[in-house]
């Protein structure tokens, strides 16, 4: 069964920084975050919707 996780804002900011440094897929795998979640955070960051 899938677990519905909640991530705080600071965690997302740090995850996006890591993804910009090493790549989205690699960062998602390293952090144990689904790729689609990471892509959503990256998109929100680009659009200025960080929260």
N, C-alpha and C positions, 0 to 999 in steps of 0.2 A: 504494500500500500504506500502511496506517495505521501510524503510528509510536507505539510504546509509551513515553511520556514519564514520567519520575519527577520530582516536584516536592518540594522540601524544605519542611519545616514552616514556616519563616519566610516563604517565598514565598506559601504558602497563606494565612497570617495576613494578609499585606499585601494579597493579592488580595481577601479577604473584606472588609477595611476599605474598599477601593476600591469594591467592589460595593455596600456599604451606603451609600456616598456618592453614587454615580452610577447605580446600578442594576445588576442581575446581568447582563443581556444585553449592555449597553454595556461593562461591565468585561471580560467574557469576550472580546468582539470586540477591545477595545483591547489586551488581553494576549495574544491569539492562543491562548486556551484554549477548548476545546469548551464550549458552553453547559451540557451535562449535567454536565461535570466541575465547573464553577463552582457549579451548583445543588447538587451533592453536597457540596462544601465548605461551602456556606451551611447546608445541613441539618445537617451534622456540627457546625458551629459552634453552631447553635441548640440542639442536643442535648447539647453539651458533650463531643463526641467529636472534638476537634481533631486528634488524632494518629491 
